[in-house]
């Protein structure tokens, strides 16, 4: 299948994780997703069911 890709994410070691806070996590989320998605998550709203389809992604 050539119509998708995989993100390889390294889990930070324990010393880095202790410094993570909400703002840092949201900023990092912005490296992967658009601002609308980050704002949706920041506001505690569920990501819409059509999230993937609207972006031409296959998430299922």
Secondary structure, DSSP 4 states (H G I P E B T S, - for coil): --S------PPPPHHHHTT--HHHHHHHHHHHS-HHHHHHHHTTPPPPTTHHHHTT----
